[in-house]
Structures are given as structure tokens and as C-alpha cells.
């Protein structure tokens, strides 16, 4: 019943950690003046590559068919910096492992070259434990630092044709110091990914043409274990560990061998738990009512349950196919990032909801009734299964998320298998109810009570439809750098309140039982309260009325004699959000903004924000979070990566005093 509100509250924030503090540097140019020339000459990426130099060297330049070769990928870190490991072991104090960018080596080969890169057998660098203060106090955390070398084993086919080929290594990583993380290196699907990478040239020659040449740097390959090639040729399955962390329950599953079966069972259990999320709960009573109405025809009921489960599995297989075969599609809820899909889903659900509410009383074209299928038909049950699965995708159930994330990195067959298991687990309860329809005997089968429940469920689905359409339209109508509008939330809230009021009023009309009036009166009142409070909370901009940066807005604010507080942030930056919540949104700092003592201006670098990155470069910034306080004359009064309430208050007072 709380689907729309729960959907909106669901948001994922990825990566990073808090940040260093640095006050104004002596001799630093005033805002708006270019940084010194010596600094501008250094290559700048505005991401993790600014503090880690990555190179790749082959153990031999000339290889023969049937040969083995290893490529050393070297991460040379600047002093004080480190990168996450290939499987970050994140202490509870630092949040969830999913928020950290694991180090990866993605390899691109010419399929005609005869080379095979064995990524599962990469020999990763030795881990070092450092202390980081991403949270309130320092904790131990395992990282790669200093000169860290990963070894990628490659085999050459016995029938490989002579010629020169390129192995392109694309390292994915994120660099941090003890308090700060830079933006990650380029990742699949992002702008510039196709041009990113380190090319390593290999010459495939005949045995008679191979010349003996020394290893480029013997010390570079001293840590490599050549026994890995024996394991590869023996057919040994590499360890493929999937880490789960749910409600404090931490465990790993080795998905190689028989471990894959256990992983599929866990994925199916996660699919089952999807039925308990707010995304799916509103539609369950509808199916229960449909089953209770056909309980006298057991074979028919069982068939409809099987068909509905088939619809659920079908959708998850389609989603798995997108993950497996469409480049850049990596998340189960990614479909909802496309406004056309979101609006279409909303319209379909809306038409179904209108029919359920009994509003198809006027004559409409016959084809329109196809979107409001009866649950007691074959095609109706199949489409209802698809709709149920579609509604579930904005939510993530325990255990399902880790299994689905792992599946996206595996071959297509494994990906499809895992997503089929999720669908099977999600559809199992409906098959169980269909097999044992007596479980639904307590549901009203006909009459005014049954119709009322159907109408209220239809109104809740109508609220879900309004949410989907609203989200899609807000994405279409948003004009960067402004955030998307959220006025559609009040449409959702209004429908929720109407559903609650209808439930209360009709219950008093239908039944004289004060017990039932009391129960359904409480449920209806909760819906009304939920709608009202949810609308207020979710449309509230928060305590800070942010101005979203454009060069013109900044220039205008300074020209008006305002002190400007510039906050550089991004969705992937956890510590940015933590600082905003604990420092900038504090009563003392928000009071400054409300009293007009400073203008809060946000620069969000989440996407390809060229204007925002230009400003970051102009002020000589290398990383975020970054807060800069400017006096009305453009002087930089304060610069901080990790800052306190007192520092911000003092900086604003200083900027105003010197104006």
C-alpha cells in the first residue's frame, strides 16, 4: 500500500569516502585567475588517474603459437594514496561494499588473434592495511598502495596465425587517501570509454623466427606464479566468490562448480523476498482474490498459477538478456532511467487500474480492454505476471541484489540462469497459492466487500501509475542544471488519500460490524496519513534552497555583493552527502542561508557536467568533496575538502566582514 512513497525513497548512492581539509593556500590566485602555468602543464583527468599512474608491460614481445605470456599491469600510486582491492572488504563502519569501486582489469582482444586472456586467473597485488577516516573515526581497511602489480595470464592458440596484435587493458579503479576519494577512472558505458585503455603490442611469430630477448624488467615479473598456466590447462575452475551482506548476515559463496547451485537457490530466495517489498505488495491481494474466485476448479486454478509464474520468469529472462547482450546495461532498475519506458509502464498500469476501479463503464474500443485482462484467462494471468515483475524492479530484495550484480559479470548463459532463478523464486508463492487454493478461503469471493477491496487496490495501482508517469515526465522536462521537478508527488499523494477515504466511507456503508469498521477504518486512516505526510516530506526541498551553478548565476550573485558558498558534489561521493547532511544542513549553517548572509550554490559533477568540471579546473581543484567560500569581490576566503560547522560559519563571517 505504500508503493509510490517507497519507490521514491529508494535511491542508491555509489562509491567514495570523506575528504581532507585545506585552508586557503598562501599565494593562491584569486578566484577566476588561471592556476600557475607549471600546474596547468601536468596531465589532468579530474578523476583517479590524477593520483595513480597505470602502465602495462608484456613479459615478452615475440610469442609463438602455443606459448604463454603474462602482462604486468602496474599501479604506481602517489604518496598517501591507495585504491580499493578487487574485492573490497569493507568494515561495517564504512558502509556497504556495493558503494565501493572494486579494481578490475577489462581486456579487449582481436577474436581472430588466437589469444585468450584468463581474467579469472589474474594474480592480484598484495593487500596492505591502512587506516582511513571515511567515517567519524579511523578504521583499518585493506587496499593496494605504493607500486602494486597485477598479472594477467594469456595463452596463445596452437594454430594462431603470425602477425602483430594489440591487447588493450582497461583498468577500472578508484583512488583515495585516508579521508578523500577521487572520481573513479572511466567505466563501461561512460563517455570516453571506447578511447580509454593501455595498448600492449604482441608479435606472433613462427618458432624459427623467434629471437631470444631479455625480459623487459625481470624484477617486474618476480612476483608472478607461473604455475597458474598449469591450472588453466588442467581445466581447474577459478574461485568465483560472491559476497553477501544482508541485515548483518555476512557470508560468501564460491560460485564455481557446485557452488553455482547454492547461488541459484539464494537468488531464488531473493526473488521470493521481492514479493514482500512495497513495490509488489499492493498487487498480491488482487491475485489472491482471483484465485479464491476460481478455487472450485482446481486444475484451472493450477494452470493459471503456472501461467502467471511463466510471465514473471519471462520478464526476468528479458531483463537478463538486456544485461547479457546490451552494452552499458548493468542494473535491474536501469530501465526506469529511460523516460519513454517509465511513462509507458505508467500508462499501462493506469489503464489496468481504471478498469479495476470500475471506471470502464463507458463504451471504449475493444482493444483497450486487452490492457485490463481478466485474471482467470491464460493471457490475463501471463500479462499479470509480467506486470508484477515490472513493478518489482525499482525495489531490491535481500540476497537478490548481490546475485544479480555478480551475474552481470558472467557469460550470458550464467546471467540468464541467475535471472531465471530470481523469476522462479518470485513466482513460486503464486504457484503455491494456485496449488492450494484453500489458503485463500478467507478472502471475500463476491459481493460489495470483494468489490471494495478490488477498487481500493485499483486506486493504489493508479497511484503507482501516476508515480511512473510523473517520474518519466520530470526526466523529460528537466532542464539542467536544475533538478527535476517533483510536483507529481502530490498527484500520487492525492490518490492515496482518496483511496483511504473511499475505504473508510464504503466500509461504514457496507457493514454494520464495528469490528470491521474499526479495522478498515484504521487502514484507511493510515493511507490518508501516509499520503499527506509523504507528499509534504517528498516535495520538501530540505532546509537549503540551493542555487544550481551556472557561470551567469555565480557572476550575478557576486555582482550583487553576495557571499557565495560553492559546494562541489556528485551522486557517487558518499562523503559529499554526509558533509552536506551533517554540516551544511545543520541549523547554524542553514540559518546563515535563510538570513541571506550567503548564497548556497551547488555544482553537481555526477554526469558529463562540462561546465562544472571547467569550474573545478579553474579553481585548481583535484577532488571532491570541495567547499569554497567566496567574498563578494571574488576572493577565495575558504577552501576545504573536510570541514566543520565552525569553519563554514567563520568563513562566511570573514567573507562578509571583508566585503
Secondary structure, DSSP 4 states (H G I P E B T S, - for coil): --HHHHHHH--------------PPTTPPPTTSPPPHHHHHS---SSGGGTEEEEEEES-SEE-TT-EEEEEEEEEEPTT-EE--TT----GGG--GGGS---EEEEE--TTS-EEE-GGG-BPPPPEEEEE-SSSS-EEEEEEESEEEEEEEEEE-TTPPSEEEEEEEEEE--EE-SS-BPPPPP-TTSTTTTT-SEEEEEEE--GGG------TTGGGGTT--TTHHHHHHTTPPPP-EEEEEETTEEEEEE-STTHHHHHHHHHHHHHHHHTTSHHHHHHHHHHHHHHHHTTT-HHHHHHHHHHHHHHHHHHHHHHHHHHHHSTT---TTGGGGSHHHHHHHHHHHHHHHHHHTT-TTS---GGGGGGG--TTSHHHHHHHHHHHHHHHTTS--TTHHHHHHHHTTS-HHHHHHHHHHHHHHHHHHHHHHHHTGGGGTTS--SSHHHHHHHHHHHHHHHHHHHHHHHHHHHHHH--TTSPPP-THHHHHHHHHHHHHHHHHHHHHHH---HHHHHHHHHHHHHHHHHHHHHHHHHH---S--PEEP-HHHHHHHHHTT--EEEEEE-TT-HHHHHHIIIIITSHHHHHHHHTTS-EEEEEE-SS--HHHHHHHHHTT--SSSEEEEE-TTS-EEEEESS--HHHHHHHHHHHHHT-
